[in-house]
């Protein structure tokens, strides 16, 4: 059965072509348990949200599952026990169409990345002043100054024991960077610093800020406040998504303008499965909401805004580091 606990988006890169009207009717009868919880720091959405399908995600404690048959296999859709959840941190699920709502959650071979050969060109620290080297593994990263902050302009690709490459393709790590559980992102084992030691699922911790986490020396995992500062620097949260997204790589018309060189790529998410490549970008913060949830930065292919929902910490998301 497909595990939906870590599914913050309703779309995946595998397009399902089943019986849409029948399946969608069944789909509406069930609630999903997703990574998003019921709070977001950017809760006010711009008017005219293009989403054409919205459903409440307030969840009573229940467990059920249904299998929708498609032409290329089975898609398992289930709801499981949870206190409450939401897809985008606003208490609602959104999708652009019924077909997209049902193009969800698959671990079949058809979900493999369509561009396994794409690779990241590393910068040269000798010739590029906006470039630095992670001395732990020798990888280099481009940097960009936005407002008073200096950010990595690429996702972190440092390998830890629990980090993942999307769909298990090493080429996707080169393209998108690695996907990290929050405990890995925080360096809960205290390998690089003790500032985030002990932080993980079902653990209350008191991190010391800034939290270096899994970031290279001289860099740290951004807090919720630092993500908000970034959004303010590029204008405001209602248009930050478009301004921070890369100019290519996003589904349909979802590419951004990348006005500031942040170049956010739609790496999707990992955890118990891989979902939402080309559709969504998610980045961890170092700020916990409670013992099971932490805040992350979310960007979407079908909307201009950015937001900071709190999500379950055993999902795997991208990491962008900010300079100390």
C-alpha positions in Angstrom: 0.0 0.0 0.0 1.3 3.4 -0.9 2.2 5.4 2.2 0.7 8.9 2.1 2.1 10.2 5.4 4.9 12.1 3.6 2.8 13.3 0.7 2.6 17.1 0.7 1.5 17.4 -2.9 -1.3 15.8 -4.8 0.8 15.4 -8.0 3.6 13.1 -9.1 5.7 13.0 -12.2 3.9 9.8 -13.3 0.7 10.8 -15.1 -2.1 8.4 -14.3 -4.8 7.9 -17.0 -7.5 5.9 -15.3 -11.2 6.4 -15.3 -11.1 10.0 -14.2 -14.7 10.7 -13.3 -15.3 7.5 -11.4 -12.0 7.6 -9.7 -12.4 11.3 -8.8 -15.8 10.6 -7.2 -14.2 7.9 -5.1 -11.2 10.2 -4.3 -13.5 12.9 -2.9 -15.0 10.4 -0.5 -11.7 9.9 1.3 -9.4 12.2 3.3 -5.6 12.0 2.9 -3.0 12.1 5.6 -0.2 14.3 4.4 3.0 15.8 5.7 1.5 19.3 6.0 -0.1 20.1 9.3 -2.8 22.8 9.9 -0.7 25.9 10.2 1.2 28.1 7.9 3.1 31.3 8.5 2.0 32.6 5.1 -1.6 31.7 5.5 -3.1 34.5 3.4 -3.2 33.5 -0.2 -3.4 35.9 -3.1 -6.9 36.3 -4.6 -7.7 34.3 -7.7 -6.1 31.0 -6.7 -6.2 28.9 -9.8 -6.9 25.7 -7.9 -10.2 24.2 -9.2 -10.5 21.3 -6.8 -10.4 22.0 -3.1 -11.3 19.7 -0.2 -11.1 20.0 3.5 -8.4 18.0 5.3 -9.8 18.1 8.9 -9.4 14.5 9.9 -11.2 12.4 12.5 -9.3 9.4 13.7 -10.0 6.7 11.1 -8.3 4.4 8.8 -9.4 3.3 5.3 -7.9 2.5 2.0 -9.1 2.2 -1.6 -7.3 1.1 -4.8 -8.0 3.0 -8.0 -7.1 1.0 -11.1 -5.4 2.8 -13.9 -4.2 1.7 -17.3 -0.6 1.2 -16.2 -1.1 -0.3 -12.8 -2.6 0.3 -9.4 -2.6 3.5 -7.5 -3.2 3.0 -3.8 -5.1 5.8 -2.1 -5.5 5.6 1.7 -6.3 7.5 4.7 -4.8 6.6 8.1 -5.1 7.7 11.7 -4.0 11.2 12.4 -4.9 14.1 14.6 -5.1 16.6 11.8 -3.4 17.5 8.6 -3.5 19.7 5.5 -1.8 19.7 2.2 -0.5 23.2 2.1 -0.7 24.2 5.7 -4.0 26.0 5.2 -6.5 23.3 6.0 -7.2 22.5 2.4 -6.0 20.2 -0.4 -5.5 21.9 -3.8 -5.1 20.5 -7.3 -5.4 22.1 -10.7 -7.8 19.4 -12.2 -9.4 16.1 -11.4 -6.9 14.3 -13.5 -4.0 15.9 -11.7 -5.5 15.1 -8.4 -5.5 11.4 -9.4 -2.0 11.5 -10.9 -0.7 10.9 -7.4 1.5 8.5 -5.5 3.3 5.8 -7.3 6.5 4.0 -6.9 6.4 2.1 -10.2 9.1 2.3 -12.8 6.9 4.8 -14.7 7.6 7.3 -11.9 11.4 7.3 -12.7 12.9 10.7 -13.5 12.5 11.6 -17.2 15.9 13.2 -17.2 18.2 10.8 -15.5 21.2 12.3 -17.4 20.8 15.8 -16.1 23.8 16.9 -14.0 24.8 19.9 -12.0 27.8 21.8 -13.3 30.0 22.6 -10.3 31.5 26.1 -10.0 35.2 26.9 -9.8 36.3 28.5 -6.5 39.5 29.7 -8.3 37.6 31.8 -10.9 34.2 32.5 -9.3 33.9 34.6 -6.2 30.3 33.4 -5.7 31.4 29.9 -5.2 32.6 27.9 -2.2 33.8 24.3 -1.5 32.4 22.0 1.1 35.7 20.6 2.5 34.0 17.4 3.7 33.6 16.0 0.2 35.1 18.6 -2.1 31.8 19.5 -3.8 31.4 23.2 -4.8 28.3 25.4 -4.6 27.2 28.6 -6.1 26.1 31.4 -3.8 23.9 34.4 -4.1 23.3 37.5 -1.9 19.7 38.4 -1.5 19.1 41.4 0.8 21.4 41.0 3.8 21.6 37.2 3.5 24.0 35.0 1.5 22.4 31.8 0.4 23.5 28.7 -1.4 22.1 29.0 -4.9 21.9 25.2 -5.2 20.6 22.4 -2.9 22.9 20.7 -0.6 24.3 17.3 -1.9 26.3 16.1 1.0 25.7 12.4 1.6 24.5 11.2 5.0 23.5 7.7 6.0 19.8 8.5 5.7 19.7 11.0 2.8 18.2 10.0 -0.5 18.4 10.7 -4.2 15.0 11.1 -5.9 13.9 7.8 -7.2 17.2 6.4 -6.1 19.0 7.8 -9.2 22.4 9.2 -8.3 22.0 11.6 -11.2 19.0 13.2 -9.4 21.3 14.0 -6.5 23.6 15.7 -9.0 20.6 17.6 -10.4 18.6 18.4 -7.3 20.8 17.7 -4.3 19.9 15.1 -1.7 16.7 14.8 0.3 17.0 14.8 4.1 14.9 13.8 7.0 14.6 16.6 9.5 16.8 14.7 12.0 19.6 14.5 9.3 19.1 18.2 8.3 19.4 19.2 12.0 22.4 16.8 12.6 20.6 15.2 15.5 23.6 13.0 16.1 25.8 16.0 16.8 28.5 15.1 14.3 29.2 18.6 13.1 27.9 20.6 16.0 25.7 20.1 19.1 23.3 23.0 18.3 20.6 20.6 16.8 21.6 17.5 18.8 18.7 15.3 19.7 16.2 16.9 17.4 14.0 14.3 15.5 10.6 12.7 15.3 8.7 12.5 18.6 11.5 14.3 20.4 11.2 17.7 22.0 14.5 19.5 21.6 15.8 23.0 22.3 18.2 23.8 19.5 20.8 26.6 19.9 20.6 29.0 17.0 22.0 29.2 14.4 21.8 25.4 13.9 24.6 24.3 11.6 22.9 21.0 11.0 24.2 19.1 7.9 25.5 22.4 6.3 29.2 23.0 5.6 31.4 24.9 7.9 30.4 28.6 8.0 26.8 27.9 6.9 23.7 26.8 8.8 20.2 25.5 8.3 17.9 28.5 8.0 15.3 29.2 10.7 11.7 30.0 10.0 12.5 33.7 10.6 15.4 33.5 8.1 13.1 32.1 5.4 10.6 34.8 6.1 13.4 37.4 5.8 14.2 36.0 2.4 10.6 36.3 1.2 10.5 39.9 2.4 13.7 40.7 0.6 12.3 39.5 -2.7 9.0 41.4 -2.3 6.5 39.4 -0.2 5.2 35.9 0.2 2.4 36.3 -2.4 5.0 36.5 -5.3 8.1 35.0 -3.7 7.4 31.6 -5.3 7.7 32.9 -8.8 10.7 35.1 -8.0 12.6 32.2 -6.3 11.8 29.4 -8.8 14.2 28.5 -11.5 13.4 29.4 -15.1 13.2 25.8 -16.3 12.4 22.4 -15.0 8.9 23.0 -13.6 5.8 21.2 -14.8 3.6 22.9 -17.4 3.7 26.7 -17.0 5.2 26.5 -13.6 8.7 28.0 -14.3 9.7 31.0 -12.3 11.5 34.2 -13.2 14.5 33.5 -10.8 14.8 37.3 -10.4 17.5 37.0 -7.6 19.4 33.9 -8.6 18.0 31.6 -5.9 17.1 29.0 -8.6 14.8 26.8 -6.7 14.3 23.4 -8.5 11.3 21.2 -8.1 13.0 18.3 -6.3 9.9 16.8 -4.8 10.1 14.8 -1.6 11.3 11.5 -0.3 10.8 9.4 2.8 8.8 6.3 2.3 8.5 6.9 -1.4 9.3 9.6 -4.0 6.7 12.1 -5.1 6.2 15.5 -6.8 9.4 15.9 -8.8 8.8 18.9 -11.3 5.8 20.0 -9.2 7.0 21.2 -5.8 10.1 22.4 -4.0 10.4 21.9 -0.2 13.2 23.2 2.0 13.7 22.4 5.7 14.0 25.0 8.4 15.6 24.6 11.7 12.5 25.6 13.6 10.3 22.9 15.2 6.6 23.3 15.6 6.2 20.5 18.1 7.8 17.1 18.7 6.6 15.7 15.4 6.5 18.7 13.1 8.9 21.3 11.8 8.5 24.3 9.5 9.6 24.1 5.8 9.6 26.5 2.9 7.2 25.4 0.1 7.1 26.5 -3.5 4.5 25.2 -6.1 4.4 24.9 -9.8 0.8 26.2 -10.0 1.0 29.2 -7.7 3.1 32.4 -7.3 3.2 32.4 -3.5 5.6 30.8 -1.0 4.6 29.6 2.4 6.0 28.0 5.6 3.7 25.2 6.7 4.7 22.8 9.5 5.1 19.3 8.4 5.9 15.8 9.8 9.6 15.5 10.3 10.0 12.0 9.0 9.5 13.2 5.4 12.6 13.9 3.3 13.1 17.4 1.8 15.8 19.5 0.2 18.2 21.6 2.2 19.4 25.1 1.4 22.0 26.6 3.7 22.5 30.3 4.6 25.8 31.8 5.5 26.7 32.5 9.2 
